[in-house]
Amino acid sequence: MMTDLRAVVEQLKKERDRLDKAIEALSGIVGKSGGGRGRRVLSAAARARIAAAQRARWAKVKTRKSS
């Protein structure tokens, strides 16, 4: 009876090792794509500067088209 339990425990340990390796491999793939980083947070002032710069770029393009 005890030898059967030891064999089951040993089999489960091998299965756990195999699963750990698979999880590690998949985590490496996901980590390289940047998926776990999330969105960057910008302050309102930074968004306003970016928006103003974009409006200036569009204004520049529009003035070239009309001339």
Backbone as a printed PyTorch tensor [residue, N CA C, xyz], in Angstrom:
tensor([[[  0.8190,  -1.1950,   0.0000],
         [  0.0000,   0.0000,   0.0000],
         [  0.8620,   1.2570,   0.0000]],

        [[  1.8750,   1.3170,   0.8510],
         [  2.7580,   2.4870,   0.9210],
         [  3.5800,   2.6380,  -0.3510]],

        [[  3.9730,   1.5250,  -0.9480],
         [  4.7520,   1.6340,  -2.1800],
         [  3.9060,   2.2010,  -3.2980]],

        [[  2.6100,   1.8820,  -3.2990],
         [  1.7070,   2.4370,  -4.3080],
         [  1.5840,   3.9500,  -4.1310]],

        [[  1.4740,   4.3920,  -2.8920],
         [  1.3730,   5.8220,  -2.6220],
         [  2.6620,   6.5270,  -3.0090]],

        [[  3.7810,   5.9150,  -2.7370],
         [  5.0710,   6.5160,  -3.1110],
         [  5.1890,   6.6370,  -4.6320]],

        [[  4.7070,   5.6310,  -5.3290],
         [  4.7530,   5.6610,  -6.7860],
         [  3.8470,   6.7680,  -7.3230]],

        [[  2.6780,   6.9310,  -6.7230],
         [  1.7510,   7.9820,  -7.1440],
         [  2.3700,   9.3440,  -6.8760]],

        [[  2.9670,   9.5080,  -5.6870],
         [  3.5970,  10.7840,  -5.3450],
         [  4.7270,  11.0840,  -6.3190]],

        [[  5.5260,  10.0930,  -6.6420],
         [  6.6340,  10.2960,  -7.5900],
         [  6.1090,  10.6730,  -8.9680]],

        [[  5.0410,  10.0430,  -9.3960],
         [  4.4360,  10.3480, -10.7000],
         [  3.8870,  11.7780, -10.7030]],

        [[  3.2480,  12.1740,  -9.6120],
         [  2.7200,  13.5290,  -9.5180],
         [  3.8280,  14.5680,  -9.5330]],

        [[  4.9430,  14.2710,  -8.8810],
         [  6.0800,  15.1970,  -8.8900],
         [  6.6250,  15.3710, -10.2990]],

        [[  6.7070,  14.2850, -11.0520],
         [  7.1830,  14.3710, -12.4350],
         [  6.2260,  15.1970, -13.2850]],

        [[  4.9270,  14.9820, -13.0680],
         [  3.9120,  15.7350, -13.8050],
         [  3.9980,  17.2260, -13.4610]],

        [[  4.2210,  17.5290, -12.1850],
         [  4.3530,  18.9250, -11.7590],
         [  5.5640,  19.5770, -12.4190]],

        [[  6.6760,  18.8580, -12.4710],
         [  7.8760,  19.3920, -13.1260],
         [  7.6150,  19.6770, -14.5970]],

        [[  6.9060,  18.7620, -15.2490],
         [  6.5870,  18.9410, -16.6670],
         [  5.6930,  20.1650, -16.8640]],

        [[  4.7040,  20.3240, -15.9900],
         [  3.8120,  21.4790, -16.0810],
         [  4.5530,  22.7800, -15.7790]],

        [[  5.4440,  22.7570, -14.7990],
         [  6.2270,  23.9500, -14.4770],
         [  7.0720,  24.3970, -15.6740]],

        [[  7.6490,  23.4350, -16.3710],
         [  8.4600,  23.7690, -17.5560],
         [  7.5820,  24.3620, -18.6570]],

        [[  6.3920,  23.7990, -18.8360],
         [  5.4840,  24.3140, -19.8590],
         [  5.0280,  25.7280, -19.5100]],

        [[  4.7140,  25.9570, -18.2430],
         [  4.2930,  27.2950, -17.8090],
         [  5.4260,  28.2840, -18.0000]],

        [[  6.6320,  27.8820, -17.6590],
         [  7.7930,  28.7570, -17.8180],
         [  8.0070,  29.1270, -19.2810]],

        [[  7.8510,  28.1540, -20.1690],
         [  8.0360,  28.4150, -21.5900],
         [  6.9680,  29.3770, -22.0990]],

        [[  5.7280,  29.1520, -21.7060],
         [  4.6470,  30.0270, -22.1520],
         [  4.7910,  31.4260, -21.5590]],

        [[  5.2200,  31.5240, -20.3360],
         [  5.4160,  32.8310, -19.7140],
         [  6.5150,  33.5980, -20.4310]],

        [[  7.5270,  32.9170, -20.8920],
         [  8.6040,  33.5600, -21.6370],
         [  8.1080,  34.1320, -22.9450]],

        [[  7.2160,  33.4150, -23.6000],
         [  6.6670,  33.8900, -24.8700],
         [  5.8170,  35.1320, -24.6360]],

        [[  4.9750,  35.0850, -23.6230],
         [  4.0890,  36.2050, -23.3250],
         [  4.9010,  37.4140, -22.8790]],

        [[  5.9140,  37.1910, -22.0730],
         [  6.7160,  38.2890, -21.5580],
         [  7.4530,  39.0510, -22.6370]],

        [[  7.8590,  38.3670, -23.7120],
         [  8.6180,  39.0180, -24.7740],
         [  7.7450,  39.9290, -25.6260]],

        [[  6.4440,  39.6390, -25.6570],
         [  5.5820,  40.4590, -26.5030],
         [  5.1620,  41.7420, -25.7970]],

        [[  5.4370,  41.8580, -24.4760],
         [  5.0790,  43.0610, -23.7810],
         [  3.6740,  43.0940, -23.2800]],

        [[  2.9640,  42.0690, -23.3630],
         [  1.6080,  41.9930, -22.9410],
         [  1.3160,  42.2550, -21.5130]],

        [[  2.3150,  42.0950, -20.6720],
         [  2.1010,  42.2490, -19.2650],
         [  2.3930,  43.5970, -18.7200]],

        [[  2.7490,  44.5290, -19.5940],
         [  3.1850,  45.8380, -19.1300],
         [  2.0130,  46.7640, -18.8100]],

        [[  0.9640,  46.7400, -19.5700],
         [ -0.1700,  47.6180, -19.3300],
         [ -0.0030,  48.9440, -20.0510]],

        [[ -0.9660,  49.8120, -19.8720],
         [ -0.9350,  51.1140, -20.5520],
         [ -0.1400,  52.1100, -19.7390]],

        [[  0.5290,  53.0250, -20.4390],
         [  1.2590,  54.0840, -19.7580],
         [  0.2900,  55.1630, -19.3160]],

        [[  0.5580,  55.7280, -18.1750],
         [ -0.2850,  56.7880, -17.6430],
         [  0.3910,  58.1200, -17.9170]],

        [[ -0.3360,  59.0120, -18.5720],
         [  0.1860,  60.3480, -18.8670],
         [ -0.5810,  61.3730, -18.0510]],

        [[  0.1180,  62.3860, -17.6240],
         [ -0.5520,  63.4620, -16.9040],
         [ -1.3860,  64.2770, -17.8860]],

        [[ -2.2920,  65.0520, -17.3430],
         [ -3.1400,  65.9060, -18.1910],
         [ -2.2770,  66.9080, -18.9480]],

        [[ -1.2380,  67.4210, -18.3030],
         [ -0.3550,  68.3930, -18.9580],
         [  0.3860,  67.7450, -20.1290]],

        [[  0.8280,  66.5110, -19.9410],
         [  1.5250,  65.8170, -21.0260],
         [  0.5860,  65.5640, -22.2010]],

        [[ -0.6410,  65.1480, -21.9140],
         [ -1.6250,  64.9410, -22.9920],
         [ -1.9130,  66.2450, -23.7180]],

        [[ -1.9790,  67.3500, -22.9740],
         [ -2.2380,  68.6570, -23.5990],
         [ -1.0860,  69.0530, -24.5120]],

        [[  0.1560,  68.8100, -24.0780],
         [  1.3250,  69.1280, -24.9190],
         [  1.3160,  68.2880, -26.1860]],

        [[  1.0090,  67.0050, -26.0490],
         [  0.9680,  66.1210, -27.2170],
         [ -0.1350,  66.5650, -28.1710]],

        [[ -1.2970,  66.9040, -27.6330],
         [ -2.4140,  67.3540, -28.4740],
         [ -2.0660,  68.6530, -29.1970]],

        [[ -1.4180,  69.5820, -28.4910],
         [ -1.0420,  70.8590, -29.1130],
         [ -0.0320,  70.6260, -30.2260]],

        [[  0.9100,  69.7440, -29.9940],
         [  1.9110,  69.4370, -31.0210],
         [  1.2530,  68.8120, -32.2440]],

        [[  0.2820,  67.9180, -32.0060],
         [ -0.4100,  67.2800, -33.1290],
         [ -1.2280,  68.3020, -33.9030]],

        [[ -1.9110,  69.2160, -33.2000],
         [ -2.6720,  70.2650, -33.8870],
         [ -1.7470,  71.1370, -34.7330]],

        [[ -0.5480,  71.4190, -34.2060],
         [  0.4040,  72.2250, -34.9620],
         [  0.8670,  71.4850, -36.2180]],

        [[  1.0840,  70.1740, -36.0930],
         [  1.4920,  69.3940, -37.2780],
         [  0.3920,  69.4140, -38.3250]],

        [[ -0.8650,  69.2280, -37.9100],
         [ -1.9660,  69.2430, -38.8660],
         [ -2.1270,  70.6170, -39.5080]],

        [[ -1.9510,  71.6610, -38.7190],
         [ -2.0630,  73.0170, -39.2700],
         [ -0.9880,  73.2390, -40.3260]],

        [[  0.1940,  72.7290, -40.0710],
         [  1.2940,  72.8700, -41.0220],
         [  0.9710,  72.1350, -42.3310]],

        [[  0.3980,  70.9490, -42.2230],
         [  0.0480,  70.1790, -43.4060],
         [ -1.0620,  70.8930, -44.1830]],

        [[ -2.0360,  71.3990, -43.4800],
         [ -3.1700,  72.0740, -44.1330],
         [ -2.7270,  73.3500, -44.8410]],

        [[ -1.7780,  74.1080, -44.2650],
         [ -1.3300,  75.3320, -44.9100],
         [ -0.5530,  75.0050, -46.1900]],

        [[  0.1560,  73.8830, -46.2100],
         [  0.8890,  73.4870, -47.4150],
         [ -0.0750,  73.0900, -48.5290]],

        [[ -1.1760,  72.4450, -48.1740],
         [ -2.1390,  72.0020, -49.1810],
         [ -2.8820,  73.1970, -49.7900]],

        [[ -3.1650,  74.2160, -48.9920],
         [ -3.9360,  75.3420, -49.5120],
         [ -3.1020,  76.2970, -50.3300]],

        [[ -1.7640,  76.2700, -50.1830],
         [ -0.9540,  77.2040, -50.9570],
         [ -0.5640,  76.6940, -52.3000]]])
